Amino acid sequence: RAADPSANASPPPPAPRGVGAAMGRRRKHRASLGTAGGGGVNTSIAAAAGIVPRRLVFAVAAGFATAGPAALGKHLEGKVALEPQQAQVVTKFCFDFNKDCAPGACPDDKTPGLMEIKFFGGRRSDGKNSTNESEPEVYVALLDDEYFSFPEVSQVWGEANCTEVRRAAKKSYRIDWKKTTAIEASAFGEPTRVVEHVRPRWWYVALVSCSPYGVEMSYSMHLKNPLQGWQSELSMDAVGVGWLALLLCGLFAGIAALQLSSAVQWASTCSPGGDVDSQFKTGRSRRILKLHPAIFLLSVAALLASAGEAAWLLHYWDLQSGGGLETTWATVGRALRTSAKTLLSVLLMLLARGQCVCTPDIAWDEHREIVGGLFVFGFFSFWLETWGDSEFRTTTTEYIYDTRAGMVLVAFDLVYLWLYASRSFSTWQAETRIKPRTFYKLYGFPLALWFATLPLVSVLAAQLSTWVRFKVTFAMNGLAHALALAVLVHSFRPPVARGLYELSCHEYQAVNHEELEGMDQMIRDEDFI
Protein backbone atom coordinates (compact mmCIF):
# COMPACT_ATOMS: atom_id res chain seq x y z
CA ARG A 1 0.00 0.00 0.00
CA ALA A 2 1.51 3.27 -1.11
CA ALA A 3 1.04 6.35 -3.21
CA ASP A 4 2.47 5.68 -6.66
CA PRO A 5 3.79 8.97 -8.08
CA SER A 6 4.96 9.51 -11.60
CA ALA A 7 7.86 11.66 -10.41
CA ASN A 8 10.76 10.49 -8.28
CA ALA A 9 11.09 11.78 -4.74
CA SER A 10 14.11 13.89 -3.94
CA PRO A 11 16.52 12.93 -1.12
CA PRO A 12 15.66 14.10 2.40
CA PRO A 13 16.89 17.57 3.34
CA PRO A 14 18.86 18.40 6.50
CA ALA A 15 16.67 18.45 9.60
CA PRO A 16 15.57 21.99 10.50
CA ARG A 17 14.76 23.06 14.01
CA GLY A 18 10.99 22.89 14.19
CA VAL A 19 7.67 22.84 12.47
CA GLY A 20 4.94 25.15 13.76
CA ALA A 21 1.23 25.41 13.15
CA ALA A 22 -0.23 27.70 10.51
CA MET A 23 -3.45 29.12 9.27
CA GLY A 24 -4.32 28.76 5.58
CA ARG A 25 -6.81 30.88 3.76
CA ARG A 26 -9.29 28.96 1.64
CA ARG A 27 -11.28 30.48 -1.15
CA LYS A 28 -13.63 27.64 -1.85
CA HIS A 29 -13.90 23.90 -1.36
CA ARG A 30 -15.86 20.90 -2.41
CA ALA A 31 -15.95 18.00 0.01
CA SER A 32 -18.10 15.16 1.21
CA LEU A 33 -19.77 16.00 4.53
CA GLY A 34 -19.10 13.72 7.58
CA THR A 35 -21.56 14.15 10.68
CA ALA A 36 -25.03 12.92 11.59
CA GLY A 37 -26.23 15.38 13.82
CA GLY A 38 -26.77 14.23 12.41
CA GLY A 39 -26.86 14.04 10.34
CA GLY A 40 -26.09 14.19 8.61
CA VAL A 41 -28.06 14.49 6.65
CA ASN A 42 -32.01 15.79 2.80
CA THR A 43 -37.50 19.63 -5.69
CA SER A 44 -37.93 22.66 -3.80
CA ILE A 45 -41.54 23.46 -4.77
CA ALA A 46 -42.68 19.89 -4.19
CA ALA A 47 -40.85 19.67 -0.86
CA ALA A 48 -42.31 22.98 0.30
CA ALA A 49 -45.76 21.63 -0.43
CA GLY A 50 -44.91 18.37 1.31
CA ILE A 51 -45.78 16.34 -1.77
CA VAL A 52 -43.30 14.98 -4.33
CA PRO A 53 -44.96 14.05 -7.64
CA ARG A 54 -44.43 10.47 -8.76
CA ARG A 55 -42.79 11.56 -12.02
CA LEU A 56 -40.25 13.66 -10.12
CA VAL A 57 -39.31 10.74 -7.87
CA PHE A 58 -38.82 8.47 -10.90
CA ALA A 59 -36.81 11.14 -12.69
CA VAL A 60 -34.47 11.63 -9.73
CA ALA A 61 -34.02 7.87 -9.29
CA ALA A 62 -33.28 7.43 -12.98
CA GLY A 63 -30.80 10.28 -12.86
CA PHE A 64 -28.90 8.66 -10.02
CA ALA A 65 -28.88 5.31 -11.77
CA THR A 66 -27.66 6.61 -15.15
CA ALA A 67 -25.36 9.46 -14.16
CA GLY A 68 -21.86 9.06 -15.58
CA PRO A 69 -18.55 9.93 -13.90
CA ALA A 70 -18.54 13.55 -12.86
CA ALA A 71 -15.91 16.17 -13.56
CA LEU A 72 -14.71 17.52 -10.27
CA GLY A 73 -14.78 15.22 -7.23
CA LYS A 74 -13.28 16.81 -4.17
CA HIS A 75 -12.00 19.98 -5.74
CA LEU A 76 -10.14 22.16 -3.31
CA GLU A 77 -8.73 25.60 -4.06
CA GLY A 78 -7.12 28.05 -1.70
CA LYS A 79 -4.04 29.90 -0.58
CA VAL A 80 -1.59 28.92 2.14
CA ALA A 81 1.11 30.90 3.95
CA LEU A 82 3.87 28.81 5.53
CA GLU A 83 6.20 30.30 8.09
CA PRO A 84 9.87 29.20 8.16
CA GLN A 85 10.26 25.51 9.00
CA GLN A 86 6.50 24.95 9.11
CA ALA A 87 4.00 22.29 7.93
CA GLN A 88 0.28 22.47 7.41
CA VAL A 89 -2.37 19.88 6.56
CA VAL A 90 -4.42 21.21 3.67
CA THR A 91 -7.12 18.56 3.35
CA LYS A 92 -8.08 14.93 3.93
CA PHE A 93 -9.90 12.40 1.74
CA CYS A 94 -10.94 8.76 2.13
CA PHE A 95 -9.62 6.74 -0.81
CA ASP A 96 -10.91 3.42 -2.11
CA PHE A 97 -8.91 0.17 -2.16
CA ASN A 98 -8.33 -2.69 -4.60
CA LYS A 99 -7.06 -5.97 -3.15
CA ASP A 100 -5.83 -7.05 -6.58
CA CYS A 101 -3.44 -4.09 -6.81
CA ALA A 102 0.07 -3.78 -5.43
CA PRO A 103 2.31 -0.71 -5.23
CA GLY A 104 3.96 -0.13 -8.60
CA ALA A 105 1.93 -2.91 -10.26
CA CYS A 106 -1.59 -1.54 -10.66
CA PRO A 107 -3.07 -0.91 -14.14
CA ASP A 108 -4.52 2.52 -14.76
CA ASP A 109 -8.05 1.16 -15.09
CA LYS A 110 -7.74 -0.63 -11.72
CA THR A 111 -6.27 2.26 -9.72
CA PRO A 112 -8.53 2.87 -6.70
CA GLY A 113 -7.50 6.49 -6.06
CA LEU A 114 -6.29 9.47 -8.06
CA MET A 115 -4.89 12.76 -6.83
CA GLU A 116 -3.97 15.80 -8.95
CA ILE A 117 -2.25 18.78 -7.36
CA LYS A 118 -1.45 22.15 -8.93
CA PHE A 119 0.42 25.13 -7.49
CA PHE A 120 0.69 28.71 -8.67
CA GLY A 121 1.27 32.25 -7.45
CA GLY A 122 4.19 31.23 -5.23
CA ARG A 123 6.38 33.90 -3.63
CA ARG A 124 8.57 34.49 -0.61
CA SER A 125 6.86 36.20 2.32
CA ASP A 126 9.77 38.62 2.77
CA GLY A 127 9.29 39.95 -0.77
CA LYS A 128 12.75 38.93 -2.00
CA ASN A 129 13.26 37.20 -5.31
CA SER A 130 14.47 33.61 -5.24
CA THR A 131 17.66 32.58 -7.02
CA ASN A 132 18.68 29.13 -8.18
CA GLU A 133 20.84 28.78 -5.09
CA SER A 134 18.14 29.92 -2.67
CA GLU A 135 14.91 28.51 -4.09
CA PRO A 136 12.36 27.71 -1.37
CA GLU A 137 12.40 24.08 -0.33
CA VAL A 138 8.73 23.12 -0.11
CA TYR A 139 7.35 19.58 -0.21
CA VAL A 140 4.01 17.83 -0.60
CA ALA A 141 3.76 15.16 2.10
CA LEU A 142 1.14 12.41 1.72
CA LEU A 143 0.24 10.72 5.01
CA ASP A 144 -2.45 8.12 5.73
CA ASP A 145 -4.35 6.94 8.80
CA GLU A 146 -1.97 4.06 9.61
CA TYR A 147 -0.66 4.66 13.14
CA PHE A 148 3.00 5.13 12.15
CA SER A 149 2.02 7.76 9.60
CA PHE A 150 -0.26 10.69 10.40
CA PRO A 151 -1.73 9.57 13.79
CA GLU A 152 1.73 9.34 15.34
CA VAL A 153 3.23 12.57 13.98
CA SER A 154 0.03 14.53 14.65
CA GLN A 155 0.53 14.05 18.39
CA VAL A 156 3.75 16.10 18.23
CA TRP A 157 2.93 18.21 15.18
CA GLY A 158 4.09 21.43 16.80
CA GLU A 159 7.49 19.99 17.75
CA ALA A 160 8.19 17.73 14.74
CA ASN A 161 10.75 18.96 12.23
CA CYS A 162 10.66 18.78 8.47
CA THR A 163 12.50 15.47 8.26
CA GLU A 164 10.18 13.83 10.81
CA VAL A 165 7.07 14.89 8.92
CA ARG A 166 8.50 13.61 5.66
CA ARG A 167 9.60 10.37 7.31
CA ALA A 168 6.04 9.77 8.55
CA ALA A 169 4.65 10.43 5.07
CA LYS A 170 4.09 7.52 2.69
CA LYS A 171 5.49 9.68 -0.09
CA SER A 172 6.76 13.24 -0.38
CA TYR A 173 7.55 15.35 -3.43
CA ARG A 174 9.50 18.55 -3.77
CA ILE A 175 7.58 21.32 -5.50
CA ASP A 176 9.14 22.81 -8.62
CA TRP A 177 9.33 26.41 -7.41
CA LYS A 178 9.88 27.86 -10.88
CA LYS A 179 6.54 26.47 -12.03
CA THR A 180 4.90 27.54 -8.78
CA THR A 181 5.75 31.22 -9.37
CA ALA A 182 3.53 31.26 -12.47
CA ILE A 183 0.33 33.26 -12.19
CA GLU A 184 -1.81 30.51 -13.71
CA ALA A 185 -2.14 27.02 -12.25
CA SER A 186 0.43 24.57 -13.58
CA ALA A 187 0.19 20.82 -13.11
CA PHE A 188 2.57 19.37 -10.55
CA GLY A 189 3.81 16.35 -12.49
CA GLU A 190 1.24 13.75 -13.51
CA PRO A 191 -1.82 12.69 -11.46
CA THR A 192 -0.65 10.70 -8.43
CA ARG A 193 -2.11 7.23 -8.10
CA VAL A 194 -3.12 6.20 -4.58
CA VAL A 195 -2.99 2.41 -4.26
CA GLU A 196 -4.65 0.72 -1.28
CA HIS A 197 -5.18 -3.05 -1.16
CA VAL A 198 -6.37 -3.69 2.43
CA ARG A 199 -9.25 -1.32 3.17
CA PRO A 200 -10.34 2.28 2.51
CA ARG A 201 -8.02 4.74 4.23
CA TRP A 202 -8.00 8.41 5.05
CA TRP A 203 -5.16 10.30 3.39
CA TYR A 204 -3.89 13.71 4.52
CA VAL A 205 -2.23 16.17 2.14
CA ALA A 206 0.30 18.36 3.93
CA LEU A 207 2.56 21.15 2.66
CA VAL A 208 5.95 21.23 4.36
CA SER A 209 8.36 24.16 4.21
CA CYS A 210 12.00 23.35 4.92
CA SER A 211 13.18 26.88 4.07
CA PRO A 212 14.54 29.44 6.54
CA TYR A 213 12.01 32.02 5.32
CA GLY A 214 8.26 32.09 4.84
CA VAL A 215 6.52 31.29 1.57
CA GLU A 216 3.04 31.79 0.13
CA MET A 217 1.34 29.93 -2.70
CA SER A 218 -2.05 29.09 -4.15
CA TYR A 219 -3.13 25.51 -4.81
CA SER A 220 -5.74 23.50 -6.64
CA MET A 221 -6.41 19.84 -5.81
CA HIS A 222 -8.65 17.19 -7.28
CA LEU A 223 -9.16 13.88 -5.47
CA LYS A 224 -11.41 11.05 -6.64
CA ASN A 225 -12.15 7.30 -6.44
CA PRO A 226 -12.35 6.09 -10.07
CA LEU A 227 -13.55 2.55 -9.24
CA GLN A 228 -16.80 3.90 -7.79
CA GLY A 229 -18.21 4.77 -11.23
CA TRP A 230 -20.84 7.50 -11.09
CA GLN A 231 -19.99 8.01 -7.40
CA SER A 232 -16.26 8.44 -8.08
CA GLU A 233 -16.41 12.07 -7.02
CA LEU A 234 -17.28 11.17 -3.43
CA SER A 235 -15.01 10.31 -0.55
CA MET A 236 -15.46 6.66 0.45
CA ASP A 237 -17.19 7.63 3.69
CA ALA A 238 -19.96 9.28 1.61
CA VAL A 239 -20.38 6.67 -1.14
CA GLY A 240 -24.01 5.52 -1.09
CA VAL A 241 -25.29 8.48 0.90
CA GLY A 242 -26.96 9.87 -2.23
CA TRP A 243 -29.28 6.85 -2.30
CA LEU A 244 -30.01 7.29 1.41
CA ALA A 245 -30.85 10.94 0.78
CA LEU A 246 -33.21 9.92 -2.04
CA LEU A 247 -34.93 7.35 0.20
CA LEU A 248 -35.32 9.79 3.09
CA CYS A 249 -36.55 12.52 0.75
CA GLY A 250 -39.37 10.31 -0.50
CA LEU A 251 -40.17 9.11 3.02
CA PHE A 252 -40.42 12.61 4.49
CA ALA A 253 -42.39 13.85 1.48
CA GLY A 254 -44.96 11.11 2.11
CA ILE A 255 -45.18 11.98 5.82
CA ALA A 256 -45.59 15.68 5.00
CA ALA A 257 -48.33 14.90 2.47
CA LEU A 258 -50.15 12.82 5.09
CA GLN A 259 -49.92 15.63 7.64
CA LEU A 260 -51.17 18.24 5.14
CA SER A 261 -54.12 15.99 4.36
CA SER A 262 -54.83 15.71 8.07
CA ALA A 263 -54.57 19.49 8.53
CA VAL A 264 -57.04 20.06 5.69
CA GLN A 265 -59.46 17.64 7.33
CA TRP A 266 -59.20 19.53 10.62
CA ALA A 267 -59.74 22.83 8.80
CA SER A 268 -62.79 21.55 6.96
CA THR A 269 -64.23 20.07 10.16
CA CYS A 270 -63.96 23.42 11.92
CA SER A 271 -65.41 25.35 8.97
CA PRO A 272 -69.12 25.71 8.22
CA GLY A 273 -70.26 23.42 5.44
CA GLY A 274 -67.39 20.91 5.39
CA ASP A 275 -66.98 21.03 1.57
CA VAL A 276 -63.30 21.77 1.13
CA ASP A 277 -63.58 22.56 -2.59
CA SER A 278 -66.24 25.18 -1.97
CA GLN A 279 -64.17 26.63 0.86
CA PHE A 280 -61.24 27.17 -1.50
CA LYS A 281 -63.55 28.94 -3.91
CA THR A 282 -65.00 31.19 -1.22
CA GLY A 283 -61.68 31.88 0.55
CA ARG A 284 -62.54 29.91 3.69
CA SER A 285 -59.44 27.78 3.27
CA ARG A 286 -57.63 30.54 5.13
CA ARG A 287 -59.04 28.98 8.28
CA ILE A 288 -56.19 26.49 8.06
CA LEU A 289 -54.07 29.23 9.57
CA LYS A 290 -56.38 29.16 12.59
CA LEU A 291 -55.77 25.49 13.32
CA HIS A 292 -54.91 24.33 16.78
CA PRO A 293 -51.26 25.36 17.51
CA ALA A 294 -50.20 21.74 17.94
CA ILE A 295 -51.52 20.75 14.50
CA PHE A 296 -49.97 23.85 12.93
CA LEU A 297 -46.62 23.18 14.65
CA LEU A 298 -46.59 19.57 13.46
CA SER A 299 -47.44 20.63 9.90
CA VAL A 300 -44.58 23.13 9.79
CA ALA A 301 -42.17 20.53 11.23
CA ALA A 302 -43.18 18.01 8.56
CA LEU A 303 -42.74 20.53 5.74
CA LEU A 304 -39.36 21.68 7.02
CA ALA A 305 -38.15 18.09 7.34
CA SER A 306 -39.27 17.29 3.80
CA ALA A 307 -37.62 20.41 2.38
CA GLY A 308 -34.43 19.69 4.35
CA GLU A 309 -34.09 16.18 2.96
CA ALA A 310 -34.71 17.53 -0.55
CA ALA A 311 -31.85 19.99 -0.02
CA TRP A 312 -29.55 17.15 1.11
CA LEU A 313 -30.51 15.23 -2.04
CA LEU A 314 -29.61 18.23 -4.19
CA HIS A 315 -26.31 18.57 -2.35
CA TYR A 316 -25.21 15.02 -3.18
CA TRP A 317 -26.53 15.30 -6.70
CA ASP A 318 -24.37 18.41 -7.06
CA LEU A 319 -21.30 16.66 -5.62
CA GLN A 320 -21.68 13.73 -8.00
CA SER A 321 -22.28 15.93 -11.04
CA GLY A 322 -19.42 18.35 -10.32
CA GLY A 323 -21.59 21.44 -9.96
CA GLY A 324 -20.42 24.72 -8.51
CA LEU A 325 -22.79 25.19 -5.57
CA GLU A 326 -20.19 24.11 -3.01
CA THR A 327 -21.87 23.48 0.38
CA THR A 328 -24.87 25.77 -0.09
CA TRP A 329 -27.42 23.00 -0.34
CA ALA A 330 -25.84 21.11 2.56
CA THR A 331 -26.10 24.19 4.77
CA VAL A 332 -29.72 24.76 3.74
CA GLY A 333 -30.56 21.10 4.32
CA ARG A 334 -28.93 21.05 7.74
CA ALA A 335 -30.69 24.29 8.77
CA LEU A 336 -34.12 23.01 7.69
CA ARG A 337 -33.59 19.60 9.28
CA THR A 338 -32.41 21.13 12.56
CA SER A 339 -35.41 23.47 12.59
CA ALA A 340 -37.77 20.54 12.02
CA LYS A 341 -36.16 18.55 14.83
CA THR A 342 -36.39 21.52 17.19
CA LEU A 343 -40.11 22.01 16.50
CA LEU A 344 -40.66 18.29 17.03
CA SER A 345 -38.87 18.44 20.38
CA VAL A 346 -40.90 21.49 21.43
CA LEU A 347 -44.17 19.72 20.61
CA LEU A 348 -43.13 16.62 22.55
CA MET A 349 -42.18 18.67 25.59
CA LEU A 350 -45.55 20.41 25.51
CA LEU A 351 -47.35 17.07 25.28
CA ALA A 352 -45.32 15.75 28.21
CA ARG A 353 -46.63 18.64 30.32
CA GLY A 354 -50.24 17.84 29.45
CA GLN A 355 -50.77 20.53 26.81
CA CYS A 356 -53.30 19.35 24.18
CA VAL A 357 -53.62 16.08 26.12
CA CYS A 358 -55.18 17.27 29.38
CA THR A 359 -56.09 20.82 28.33
CA PRO A 360 -57.49 22.02 24.99
CA ASP A 361 -55.06 24.90 24.53
CA ILE A 362 -51.34 25.62 24.94
CA ALA A 363 -50.21 27.98 27.71
CA TRP A 364 -47.09 29.33 25.98
CA ASP A 365 -46.21 31.75 28.79
CA GLU A 366 -45.81 28.87 31.23
CA HIS A 367 -43.31 27.09 28.98
CA ARG A 368 -41.11 29.89 27.71
CA GLU A 369 -37.97 28.56 29.40
CA ILE A 370 -38.16 25.04 27.99
CA VAL A 371 -39.13 26.25 24.50
CA GLY A 372 -36.35 28.85 24.47
CA GLY A 373 -33.84 26.28 25.70
CA LEU A 374 -34.73 23.87 22.90
CA PHE A 375 -34.25 26.58 20.27
CA VAL A 376 -30.85 27.48 21.73
CA PHE A 377 -29.93 23.77 21.72
CA GLY A 378 -30.96 23.53 18.06
CA PHE A 379 -28.85 26.57 17.13
CA PHE A 380 -25.70 25.17 18.76
CA SER A 381 -26.31 21.77 17.17
CA PHE A 382 -26.50 23.41 13.75
CA TRP A 383 -23.34 25.43 14.38
CA LEU A 384 -21.39 22.40 15.65
CA GLU A 385 -22.35 20.15 12.75
CA THR A 386 -21.57 22.86 10.19
CA TRP A 387 -18.15 23.43 11.73
CA GLY A 388 -17.52 19.68 11.91
CA ASP A 389 -18.09 19.28 8.17
CA SER A 390 -15.92 22.25 7.20
CA GLU A 391 -12.34 22.21 5.93
CA PHE A 392 -11.22 23.66 9.26
CA ARG A 393 -11.18 20.07 10.60
CA THR A 394 -8.63 18.65 8.18
CA THR A 395 -6.56 16.88 10.83
CA THR A 396 -9.17 14.66 12.48
CA THR A 397 -11.88 12.13 11.61
CA GLU A 398 -13.40 12.24 15.10
CA TYR A 399 -17.20 12.17 15.24
CA ILE A 400 -18.33 15.68 15.99
CA TYR A 401 -20.45 14.65 19.00
CA ASP A 402 -17.46 12.87 20.52
CA THR A 403 -15.63 16.17 20.85
CA ARG A 404 -15.84 18.22 24.05
CA ALA A 405 -18.40 20.61 22.58
CA GLY A 406 -20.38 17.68 21.20
CA MET A 407 -20.43 15.86 24.53
CA VAL A 408 -21.81 19.01 26.19
CA LEU A 409 -24.73 18.95 23.75
CA VAL A 410 -25.22 15.21 24.33
CA ALA A 411 -25.35 15.91 28.07
CA PHE A 412 -28.05 18.55 27.54
CA ASP A 413 -29.96 16.11 25.36
CA LEU A 414 -29.92 13.61 28.22
CA VAL A 415 -31.32 16.34 30.48
CA TYR A 416 -34.17 16.85 28.01
CA LEU A 417 -34.75 13.09 27.98
CA TRP A 418 -35.07 13.11 31.76
CA LEU A 419 -37.39 16.16 31.68
CA TYR A 420 -39.65 14.57 29.08
CA ALA A 421 -39.82 11.20 30.82
CA SER A 422 -40.36 12.64 34.32
CA ARG A 423 -43.00 15.16 33.21
CA SER A 424 -44.84 12.52 31.18
CA PHE A 425 -44.86 10.14 34.15
CA SER A 426 -46.06 12.87 36.53
CA THR A 427 -48.86 13.90 34.18
CA TRP A 428 -49.88 10.28 33.66
CA GLN A 429 -50.01 9.68 37.43
CA ALA A 430 -52.05 12.83 38.08
CA GLU A 431 -54.65 12.06 35.41
CA THR A 432 -57.67 9.86 36.08
CA ARG A 433 -59.39 10.26 32.72
CA ILE A 434 -59.09 7.46 30.20
CA LYS A 435 -58.17 9.65 27.18
CA PRO A 436 -54.95 11.24 28.60
CA ARG A 437 -53.80 7.99 30.21
CA THR A 438 -54.30 6.21 26.89
CA PHE A 439 -52.05 8.74 25.11
CA TYR A 440 -49.17 8.42 27.58
CA LYS A 441 -49.45 4.65 27.62
CA LEU A 442 -49.54 4.14 23.85
CA TYR A 443 -47.55 7.11 22.54
CA GLY A 444 -46.04 9.23 25.31
CA PHE A 445 -43.50 6.88 26.79
CA PRO A 446 -42.32 5.29 23.47
CA LEU A 447 -41.72 8.80 22.06
CA ALA A 448 -39.09 9.31 24.76
CA LEU A 449 -36.76 7.41 22.44
CA TRP A 450 -36.66 10.57 20.30
CA PHE A 451 -34.58 12.32 22.96
CA ALA A 452 -32.39 9.21 23.31
CA THR A 453 -31.45 9.18 19.61
CA LEU A 454 -28.47 11.54 19.84
CA PRO A 455 -26.77 9.77 22.80
CA LEU A 456 -27.34 6.32 21.26
CA VAL A 457 -26.01 7.37 17.85
CA SER A 458 -22.98 9.03 19.48
CA VAL A 459 -22.13 5.84 21.38
CA LEU A 460 -22.50 3.76 18.23
CA ALA A 461 -20.44 6.21 16.13
CA ALA A 462 -17.51 5.86 18.51
CA GLN A 463 -17.41 2.12 17.75
CA LEU A 464 -17.67 2.36 13.96
CA SER A 465 -14.83 2.58 11.47
CA THR A 466 -14.33 6.09 10.17
CA TRP A 467 -15.00 5.16 6.54
CA VAL A 468 -18.51 3.80 7.29
CA ARG A 469 -19.50 6.03 10.22
CA PHE A 470 -21.06 8.85 8.22
CA LYS A 471 -23.35 6.56 6.22
CA VAL A 472 -24.59 4.76 9.33
CA THR A 473 -25.17 7.91 11.40
CA PHE A 474 -26.83 9.68 8.45
CA ALA A 475 -29.26 6.77 8.03
CA MET A 476 -29.95 6.34 11.77
CA ASN A 477 -30.60 10.02 12.41
CA GLY A 478 -32.84 10.29 9.37
CA LEU A 479 -34.85 7.17 10.14
CA ALA A 480 -35.26 8.10 13.83
CA HIS A 481 -36.52 11.53 12.78
CA ALA A 482 -38.92 10.00 10.25
CA LEU A 483 -40.23 7.45 12.78
CA ALA A 484 -40.93 10.02 15.50
CA LEU A 485 -42.57 12.38 13.01
CA ALA A 486 -44.68 9.59 11.50
CA VAL A 487 -45.94 8.48 14.94
CA LEU A 488 -47.02 12.02 15.80
CA VAL A 489 -48.62 12.57 12.39
CA HIS A 490 -50.60 9.35 12.81
CA SER A 491 -51.69 10.29 16.33
CA PHE A 492 -52.96 13.68 15.13
CA ARG A 493 -55.13 12.31 12.35
CA PRO A 494 -58.77 13.21 13.17
CA PRO A 495 -60.07 9.65 13.72
CA VAL A 496 -57.16 8.84 16.06
CA ALA A 497 -56.72 12.23 17.73
CA ARG A 498 -60.29 12.32 19.04
CA GLY A 499 -59.42 9.46 21.37
CA LEU A 500 -56.11 10.98 22.53
CA TYR A 501 -56.14 14.79 22.50
CA GLU A 502 -58.37 17.71 23.44
CA LEU A 503 -58.54 19.08 19.91
CA SER A 504 -62.22 19.08 19.02
CA CYS A 505 -63.52 22.15 17.24
CA HIS A 506 -65.93 23.06 20.02
CA GLU A 507 -62.99 22.86 22.42
CA TYR A 508 -60.74 25.23 20.47
CA GLN A 509 -62.92 27.21 18.09
CA ALA A 510 -62.19 30.92 18.47
CA VAL A 511 -65.05 33.34 19.13
CA ASN A 512 -65.46 36.54 17.19
CA HIS A 513 -65.92 40.04 18.61
CA GLU A 514 -69.72 39.97 18.47
CA GLU A 515 -69.89 36.60 20.28
CA LEU A 516 -67.51 37.86 22.95
CA GLU A 517 -69.66 40.97 23.57
CA GLY A 518 -72.76 38.76 23.77
CA MET A 519 -71.10 36.53 26.38
CA ASP A 520 -70.09 39.57 28.43
CA GLN A 521 -73.68 40.86 28.33
CA MET A 522 -75.00 37.47 29.48
CA ILE A 523 -72.61 37.48 32.42
CA ARG A 524 -73.64 41.01 33.39
CA ASP A 525 -77.33 40.05 33.16
CA GLU A 526 -76.77 37.01 35.39
CA ASP A 527 -74.90 39.13 37.91
CA PHE A 528 -77.73 41.65 37.88
CA ILE A 529 -80.34 38.94 38.46
Summary of the structure (lengths in Angstrom):
residues: 529
radius of gyration: 29.0
end to end distance: 97.2
largest distance: 110.6
contacts: 1804
relative contact order: 0.14
helix: 53%
strand: 15%
